[in-house]
Amino acid sequence: MAKRSSLSIRIVEGKNLPAKDITGSSDPYCIVKVNNEPIIRTATVWKTLCPFWGEEYQVHLPPTFHAVAFYVMDEDALSRDDVIGKVCLTRDILASHPKGFCGWAHLMEVDPNEEVQGEIHLRLEVVRGTRGCHLRCSVLEARDLAPKDRNGASDPFVRVRYKGRTQETSVVKKSCYPRWNETFEFELEDGATEALCVEAWDWDLVSRNDFLGKVVVNMQKLCAAQQEEGWFRLQPNQSKSLRRQGEGNLGSLQLEVRLRDETVLPSGCYQPLVQLLCREVKLGTQDPNHQLIQIIEETTSTECRQEVANNLLKLFLGQGLAKDFLDLLFQLELSRTSEANTLFRSNSLASKSMESFLKVAGMRYLHGILGPIVERVFEEKKYVELDPSKVEVKDVGCSGLHRPQTEADVLEQSAQTLRAHLGALLSALCRSVRACPAVVRATFRQLFRRVRERFPSSQHENVPFIAVTSFLCLRFFSPAIMSPKLFHLRERHADARTSRTLLLLAKAVQNVGNMDTPVSRAKETWMEPLQPTVRQGVAQLKDFITKLVDIEEKEELDLQRTLSLQAPPVKEGPLFIHRTKGKGPLTSSSFKKLHFFLTTEALSFAKTPSSKKSTLMKLANIRAAEKVEEKSFGSSHVMQVIYTDDAGRPQTAYLQCKCVNDLNQWLSALRKVSINNAGLLGSYHPGVFSGNKWSCCHQRDKTDGGCDKTRSRVTLQEWNDPLDHDLEAQLIYRHLLGVEATLREKYSEVSRNTEEAGPVPLGPGEAPEDPLAQLFLVLKDLQEAHSSSPAGPPPSESCHLLQLQT
């Protein structure tokens, strides 16, 4: 059994942001921090006070997570980025919204003196002796304190206050991981009610000390317990922040955030549910008594249909039944469709499942086809416009020295540019039959055959082709062209000019996908200059689909085996590796750029993507993958991979990434592939060992265990992540449990229609033949398994210590 927590985050848009630039606008982006650690950075939207991002993320994290904060920033090229404001959602707030927090939230002012983070290690004792009762407070150490100085660190000390008396520790210079090991005593009267306050401060020589956070201890609870020791999370000074909450107008942020805590049982507990669903898919529509998938579709509301489709698709994909599952949905949709032009146009379970399928199984294929075309559009940055009503003279420019460019020239050059991009895309698509994943080919073949069987007449000759293109072009390629950032084709959103080019190209692809019907041509007549290429593209696309679906079972299996032997890397890309050894200077200039490959066996590197690879470390030898303090190398995008070499000696590789998203994606990938390694570390040093001491905590023992806890369970979900069968089964179980009442109503209706008075009496040990009745038994068994599973506190956390905090 495992307790898993995850955050589903969608950063939609902002509105009415304040202007931070002299132009009267801003260049906003968002930084998302979980427990004060930066996890996500959205793309920058240039020159706007009402930015739209539309970016979605899934963060997996320990159950001990306590808050997620969204910082809206203004990007500046020549100075430090400005902070516009923030929205903070605590775990309690998210827990009070089981279906997720969804809506607009006002941005609050960010006061640097109240941006607290980290924890402090205290030992608290009530000591009774001949001279009365005393309170003994030992301030041992702290970790992950907020860096308040320009050097990326702080100079922390602790102030302990009780009943008007104050005592202070010494100052530890340049550290966010200080160790004090100092003890203070206060006289304690019987029945004392005043709280003990422990405050952390950053010492400054010429300015006011900066507040780092506080812990307030309830003395009545401490007297009852007599002693407590552990890590206490530092709290902000709430009174000031609450007074400022309503001041000013910093704009709003639209968010969709959902916290999900799942207790995932051992695999064996889910087998009856998985086997029941798999049996239903294998039987398909041949047995009228087996309609479980159809009933699940009918009882699933529109708002959660996409989520259910994702879970079912991934479950069947892991069982090797994705094609059969989608084929069953195709048949169900075809059976209730009478008009060919409405086929797969609704947001049915079939449409949603097929969208999920293409994103899971076909994303690498999409990257191979669209990547070069999208890259070219971004690099050229040409002004492209086909709609005469939208041509702007100021953007026209000059085509030569003697004659200004006319509107007709702009339209003709735009048409030429789009024809070139569309032609290149269609050519790449037509050459990609063999590159298309075997399971995608097989699924499209089934779709093509089912539609042709349902609409066999000559007047519906194009319908099977349109059925394929409705998914491939309209729901996969076109959305990826319009929003390359959301399909991981680009790291940044397109500017207004590039975005318009991409939109026009996507419209052209849609026209080709619709087989150039009169209806699609009539909508936007100004697209007429592309008609020759569109008509040629229709012929190319039909030829491509014919070849795509014309594949025999044996050939499909041989192709699948070939592809399985050429498994792509888990992650690859350029990184900078620290190349200085010994006592050399630790600076950002000490990094060398190489291309890295992470597979399920090793982390390797090469000079270029096509060069010979050298293994840096074996996957089984990884012990931790963590961030490095900014002050260590003067960069906030450095990670360390702690591993052992072939001789068993501990080693550390320092790798610099290009941005915070790249850093967290690499950390996530490394953590996921090494999650089952033996000897994973529970603590580490976020600094480097230089000058005979650790830069983070100043300890001189190089073999010291570490001053901060590892974060191996904090990961970002990626489109190419391996499937988690148990989690998908748990999510399906949770959904079915939520609609159990509706399912029972459906069961009663089906029973009445078959003139059955009720369930057939069963003998001891017999199972009902009706799949719905079997499902109710499976749900009951899973409920009992969850009820009997131990629900203790999360690992490595002491739950009773939290009771001392106020």
N, C-alpha and C positions, 0 to 999 in steps of 0.2 A: 504494500500500500504506500502511496506517495501523495503528499499534499502539494498541489501545483497552483500557483497564482499567475494570472496574466492580465495585462491591460490592453484592451483594444482602443486605439486612439485614432481619431480622424480630426485633423485640423482643417476646418472648412474655410473660413474667411475672417477678415477683420473689417471694421467700419469706423469711420469718424476718428481715425488716428490723428494725433497732433503732427504738424509739420516740423521736421527736425533739420531740413536743409534750407539754404538761403533761397532756393527756387520755390519755396512754399509747399514742398512735397516731402516724401520720405521714401526710403528703400527698405521696406520691412521684411523681416524673416522671423522665425520662431526658434527658440531653443527650448527643448523639453528636458527637464531635470526630474529624475526619480530619486527620492531621498537625497536631493541636492547634488546628484551626480549627473552631468550632461550625458544624455543618451541619444538625442535626436536633434538634428538641425534641418529645418525645412529649406527649400530654395528661397532665394531673394526675389521678391516681386518689385520691379523697379518703378520709381516715380509714381507712386499712388498712395492715397490715404485710405483706400478701401481694397486691400489686397485679397485675392482669391488664391488659396493653396490647394485645397482638395486632397491633401496627402494623408495616407493611411499607414498605420504601423501597428504591429503586435509585439508587445514586450513581455517576455517571461521573466519572472522575478520571484524572490523568496516570499513566503507569506508574511514576513516581518516588515514588508514595505509600509511606509506611513504617510507619504504624500507625493503627489506629482504636481509640478509647477510648470507653467507655460510662460516664458519670457518673450515678449515682442521686442525685437531689436531693430535699430536702423543702421544699415551697413554704410560705413564711410571708408573711402579709399585711402585717405591721407591721415586719419586719426583713429583713435579707439572708437568702436561702434557704440552708439548711444542706446541706453536702455529706455524704452518707451513706457513699459508697465508690465504687469504680470497677473496671471490668474493662478491661484493655488487651490487644488482639490485634495483634501485629506482622505485617508482611507475610510473614515467614518462617513464622510459625505458620499463617497462612491458606494459604500455598503448600503446606504439608505435609498439608493436608486438601483434596484435589482436588474432593471432593463437598461441601465446605463444613464449617465448624465448627458442630456442633449439640449442644446440651446445656446443662447447668448449669455456671456458673462462680462461684467464691466472690468476693465483693467484697473489694477490698483498701483499706486506709486511704489517704487522700489527704493527703500532706504538702505544703503550699504551697511550701516551700523546695525541693522536688524536682520541681515541675511545670515542666519546662523546655520551651522551644520556640525556634524560630528558627535562624538560620545566621550564621556569622561569615566574613568575607572575609579570608583570610590570604595573604601571599606569603612563602614559605620558601626560603632559599638556603643552600647550603654554599659559603663563600667561602674560597679558598686564597690566601694572600699570604706576604710575607716574614716576617711575625710569627706564622706558623702558620695553622691552620685555624679558621674561625669559623662559627658558626651565626647567620644573620641572619633574624630574624622580624619581618615588617612586619604590624602590626595595622591594617587599612585601615578596615573598617566592619562593621556588623552589621545584621540586619533581622529584624523580626517577633519581637523579644524578648518574654518574658512581662512583662506589666505588674504590678509588685509594690506600687505605691503607690496611695493612694486617688484620686489624680487621673487614674488610668487609664494611667499611664506608669511609667517607671523612671528611675533616675539611674545609668546603666551605666558601668562601667570594666572593664578587662581586666587580669588578673594572669597573667604569663608565668613559668613555673617550669621550670628546667633544672638538674639536678645540685646541688640545694640553694641555688641563687641565684634570687631573685625580683625581677622588675621589673614596674611598673604603668603603665598609661596614665593620662591625665587623666580626670576624671569629666565626662560629658556629661549635663547636667540635663534632666529631663523629656522623655525620648525613648526610644522602642523601636526607633529606626532611627538609631543614633549613627554618626558618622564621626570617626575618630581620625587616621588616616594617620601613625602613630607607629612607629618602628623600634627594635628592641632586638638586641643582639649578645651571644653567649655563646661562650666558648672551647670548641672542639670537638677532642677527642682522637681519634686514629685508632682505628677499631674500636669506637667508642662504641655502647653498647647501651641506655643509659637513655633513656626516652621524654621527649619535650617535652610539657608540659602547658600548655594555654591555657585559662584559666577566665574566664568573664564573671560579674560581680557587680553587684548593685544597691546603691549606696552609701546608707546611712542615717545621719543625724546623731546620733540619740539611741538607736537600737537596733542590733542586730547586722545586718551586711550580709546581703542575701538572695542565695542562689546562683542563677544564671541558666543555668548549663550549662557544659560543658567539651568540649574536643577534645584527644585524646591522639594524638600523632604518633609513628609508628614510625620511629626514627632510621636504622635500617639501610636501610629502603626509601628514605628521603629521601636518604641519602648515595649510594645507587646512582643515583637520578634527578638528583641535584645541585640541582634546584630544582623547586618546585611552587607553583602559585597557583590559587586558586579558592574557592568557597563550601563551608564545612564545616558539617554539621549538628551542633548542640549536643547533647551527651549528658547524661543525668542521672547522679547519683552512685549507681551501682547497688548498692554495698555496703550502704548504709543501707536502701534500699527492699527488698532481699532479706531482710534480717534481720527486717523488720516484716511480711513477707508472711503468715506464719502466725499473727500475733497477733490476738486479738480475734475476735468473731463478728459480722460486719456483714451476714450474710445472703447470698443467692445471686441470680443473675440468669440466666434461661433465654434463650438467644440462638440464632439461626440466621444465620450469616454466611458468605457465599461470595464469594471473590475469583475473578474471571474475567479472564484476559488473552487478548485475541483479536487476531490479526494479520489484518486485513481486506484482502483483495486487491482490485485494481481490478474494477469491475463486470463487465467482459468475461469474467473468469475464471469467474464464477458463472453466466453465461448458459446453458451446456449443462445444468447442474443445474436451473435455474429453468424452462427450456423443457421439459425432460423431465417435471418435476412438473406443469407447466401442461397439457401434452398429456394426461397421465393423467387430470387433473380434467375436461378438456373431453370426453374419450371416455366418462367415467363408467363405468357398469356394462354398457354395450352391447357391449363387446368382452371376452369372458372371458379373453383372453390378457393384458389390461392390468389387473393387480390390484396395482399398486405401492403405492397408498395403503393398501389393505387389508393388505398384507404389512408395511408400516411400522407400522400399528396393532398387528398381532399380535406384532411383535418389540419393541414399546415397553413397558417395565416400568411398573408402577403408579406407582412413586415419581417417575418423570420424565415421566409422561403429560401433566401440566398444562403443563410447560415446552415440550414438543414441540408441544402444541396451540396454545400462544401463538405460537410461531415460525411454524408452518405457516399459522395464521390470518392473521397480519400479512403474511406473504409473499404470500398469495393476495389479501388485501385490497388490497395495493399493485399487484397485477396486474389488478385488477378482476374477480377470480374467486372472491371470498369466498362468494357465493351458490351458485355451482357446486360449490365444495369442500364446503360444508356439506350441500348436496343429495346429494352422493355419500356422505357419512357417514350421512345419514338413511337412504338406501337400504340401505347395508350393515347398519345396526342393525336396520332393519325386516325384512331378509331372515333374520336369526337370532333374531327375537322371535316367539314363538308365543302368549304371553299378553299381552293388551292392557294389563293392570294393571301389567306390569313394564317397559313401554316407557320408555326414557330414564331409568330409575331408577338405573342403575349409573353408575360413574365411567368411562364409555367415552370414546374419543377424540371421538365426536360430542358427548357432554355437555360435556366439558371445552372443546372448540373453540367450542361455542355460548355457554358462559359468557364466554370470552374475547371473542368477537364482540360480545356485548351491552355489555361494559365498554368496548370500544374504540369501537364505532359508536353505542351508545345511551346513553352516560353523560350527555350534555347533555340528552337527552330525559328521562331519569330525574330529573335535577335540576329540570327545569321542572315535573314532576308532583309529586314528593315534597317538594321544597324548602319550599313554604309550609306543608304539613301538619306536617312535622318541626319547622319553626320554631315553629309554634303550640304543639306539645306541649312544647317546651323552655320557652317563655315562660309557659305556664299553670302548670306544675309542680303539677298536681293530684294528689291521692292517688287512684289508680285500682286497684281489685282486684275480680275476679269470683269467685275461689276462696274460699268461706267459711272454709276451714281456714287461710287466710293473712291474713285481715282482722285488723289489729292495732288494739286500742282506743286506744292512745296516739297513733295517727296519724289518728284519726277527727275529732277537733275538735268544734266546735259549729255547728249550722246555724241557731240562733236564740237568743233571749234566754231563752225559757221552757222549752225541751225539749231534752235532750241527744240527739245523733244516734244512731240505732240501727244495728245491723249491716245490717238490711234497707235502711235509707236509703243506707248506703255502697254497697251492691251496686247499688241502682237508679241512683244518681247516676253510678257508674262505668260502668254499661251505657249510660246516656245520653251520657256523654262519648265512649266508644268508638264508639257508633253514629254520632255526629256526625263523628268523625275518619274512620271508614270510609266514610261516605256522601260526605264531601268528596273523599276520595281516588278513589272510584269515579266520581264525577261528573267530576273532572279528567281521569281516564283516558278516559272516554267522549268527552270533547270533544277528545281529542288525536290523533285519527286522522290529520289532515293534518299535525300536528307531528312525527309519527313519521318518522324518517329513511327515505328511499325504499329503501335497501338492506336495512334491517331489515324493512320491510313485505314486500319481495319474498321475503326468506328465510322469513318466517313463512308466506307464501302457499304456497311450495314445500313446507314442512313439513306444512301443513294438507292439501294435495292428496295428498302421498305417504301420509300416515297414513290418509286416507279411502279411497285405493285399496287399501291393505293390509287394512283392517278395514271393508268396505263394508256389513255387515249392520246392521239397525235397532237391534239390541241394543248396538251399538258407536257409537251416534249421537254420544255425547259425547266419544269418544276423540280425534278431531282437535282439539277445543277444549282438552281436558286436555293434549294434547301441546304446544300453544302456551303454555298457562298454566304448565305444568311448568317452562318456562324463564323466561317473563316474570314470573310471580308467585313461584314457589317458589325459583328460583335467582337472581333479580335484584332484584325489589321487596322481598320479605320480608327477605333478608339486609341490604339497604340500610336498611330500617326498624329492624332490630335493632341494627345497628352503623353509624350515620350517619357516624361519624368515618372509618371505613375506606372509605367511598364518597364522601369529600370533601364531605359535606353539612353537616358541623359541624367546628369546629376542636378541640372538646373532647369527651371522652367524657361520656355522660349520668350523672347521679347515680343513686342506687339507685331513687328514686321515679320519675324520668323513664324510666329503663331498663325498669322493670316495665310502664309504660304502653306503651312502644314494643314490648315483647315481646308483650303481649296484642293490640296492633293487628296485629303481624306474623302471629300465630296466626289472627286473623280473616281476613286476606288469604289465608293458606294455605288456609283452609276454602273461601273463594270460589274460589280457583284449583283446588281439588280438586272443584269443582262440587257442593259440599255433599253428599258421599257419606255413606251411613250409617256407614261405617267411620270417617270423620273426625269425625262427630258423637259417636260412641260413646267416643272416646278421652278427651275432657274434657267431661263432661256439664254442668259449671258454665258452659260457654260458651253455653248455651241462650238466655240473654237477648238474644244478638246474632243469633239465628236469623232473625228477620224481615228484618233488614238484609242478612244473608248470602244469603238466598234471593232478595231483590231484586237483590243484587249479582251473583248468578249469571246472572240474566236480562240485566242490564246488560252483563256481561262477554262473554256469548255474542253479544249484538248488536254490541258493540265489535269482537270478533274477526271477525265476519261482514263488517263494513265494512272492517276492516283488510286482510283477504285478498282482498276483492272489488275488484281494481284491474287494469286492462288494461295491457299492455306499453307502449302509447303514452302513457297517462296517467302511468305510472311514470317514463318517460324525461322527460316534460315537468316532472314534479315534481322530478326530480333536477336538471334544468337550473336550475329556480327556486331550489332550495336552494344550488346551487353559486355562484349570483350573490350570495347573501346569506351569504357565508362569515363565521362568527363570529370575533371577535378572538382572538389567541393567548392573551392574558390581559387581564383587566380587574379593577379594584377600587380602593378608596380608598387614597391615599398623601398624605403631607404634603410639600409642596415648599418648599424654602428660598426666602424672598421678599426677603431683605435683599441689597442691592447696595452696592458700594463698600466703605467701611471700617467699616460698621456692626458691632455686636456679633454674634458667632456663638453663638447659644443655641437651645435647643429651642423657645423661644417664637417664634422667627423663622420657623416653618413654618406654612404654610396648607394646610388639607385640601381636596383636589380628587379627582375621579374620573378615573382614568387608563385609557387603552385602548392596548394594544399589538397592532398588526396586522403583517402581513408587509410593510407599506410605511412605517409611521411610529409614533411614540409620541405620542399626543395626550392632551388632558385637557379636562375640562368641570367646571362647578360641581356638576352632578348627573348621574347616569347618563343622563338623558333630555335634558340641555341640549345646546346647540350645541357641537361640538368645536373645539378649537384645536390645531394641530400644534405640538408642542414641538421635535421633531427628526425628520428623515427616517432611516429605518432604515439606509440605505446610508452615513450619516455617522457612525454609532457607531464609536468607536475602542476603548472598554473599558467594562466594567461591574464595579465592585469595591466592597468594603466600605469604610467610613470608620471611623477610630479612634474609640473611645468618648469619649475626652477632648475631641474636636473640638466636639461638640454636647451632651455629657452624656448620650448615648444610644448603645446598642450595636446599634441597628437602623437605621442610616443607610447608604445606598449612594450612590455617585456614578456618573453616566453621563457619560463623556468623549466629546464629539462635535465636529464642525465645523459652523459655520453655513453659510449659502448663499454667504458671501464667502470660505469656507475658513479662517476664524479658529477656533482651538480654544476650546471652551466646556465648562463643567462644570455639570451639574444635580445638586443634592443632594436626595435623596428619602428620607423617613423612613417605615419600615414599622412595623406594629403588634407584630410578634414575630419571633423568629429564623426560624421556618418561612416566614413571609410574605416576609421578606428574601431567603432563599435561593431561594424559588420565583420571585420577580421577577428576581433575578440570573440564575437558570438560564434563564428565558424570554428575557431580553435577550441572553444569551450564545449561545443556540441560534439565534436568528433573525439574528444578525449574524456567525456563525462564518465565513462566506465573504467578509466585507467586506475591501476593500483597506485597507492602512494600519493594521491592528490593532496596538495598542501592546504591547510586551513588558515594560514597567515603568510604574509610576505612583506617585503620592504618596498614601498612605493617610490623610494629614492634610489640612488646608486651608491656603491661603496667607492669612495674617492678620498684621498688624503688620510687613509687609515681610519675612516669612520663612515657610517651611513649618513647620507645627506638629509634623510628624513627625520631620524630620531637621535642622531649623533652617537649611537652606540659604536664601540670600537671593536666588537666581536663580529668578524665577518660571517661567522656561522650562526649568528643570532636568528632565532626563529621567525622574526618579523614583527612589525609594530602595527600592522593593519590586517583586517580579516579579508580573505579572498572573496571574490564575488562570482564564483563559478556558475551560479544559477541565474545570473542576470544576462539574458540574451535577447537579440532581436530576431523575429521570425523572418525568414527569407523565402522567396518563391521556390528555391531549389533545395529546401530543407528535406531531410528524410522523413518519411511518414511515421507518425506516432499512432500505431493501431489502437493501443489501449485508451489513449486520450480521445480519439475519435469515437470509439465505442461508448465511452463514458458520456460524451456530449450528446450522442444519439439517445442514450438511455435517459438523460436528463430531459431532453425534448419530449420523448414519448411519455415520460412520467407527467410532464406538464399538460399534455393533451389526453391523459388517460380517460378522463370523464367523457370527452367527446368521442373517443374510440369506443367506449362502452355503449354509448348511444348508437353509434354506427353498428356495433355488434348486434344490438337488439333489433335494429332495423333490418339487418341482413337475415337474422334468425326468423323474423316475421315473414320476410319475403320468401323464404324457403319453407314456410309453414312448419317451423320447428317451435315447439312450445318453450324450449330452453335448452341448455347444454345437455348433451347425452350423458347419462350417469356413467361414471368410470369406476372400474375396479381398482383395487390397491396397486399402485405402481404404474398404472396406465396413464398415458398422456393423451389429451384430446387431439383429434386430427385437424380441427379447424385452426388455421394459423393465428387468428385473432385471440382465440382462447389460449393457445400456447403462449402468445405474447404476454397475456396478463399473468400467467404463471412465471414467466421469465422476469417480468418487472417486479413481481412480488419477491422472488428470490434475491434479486439485486438490491431491493430495498432492505431486506433482512441482512444482507452482507454488509451494506453501508451502516446499518444500525449497530451491528456487532463489531465493526472495525474500530480500533482504538483511535481516538481523536485527541491525542496529547498535544502539548505545545510544540511549536516548530523547533527543529534542531538548532543547537548552539545559541539559544536565547533563553533567558531566565524570566519566566512570565511573572513571578511574584515580585520582581524588582519594579515592574511597571506600576505596581500599586503604590509605590512610594512617591511617584511623580505626580505633580499637580499641574 
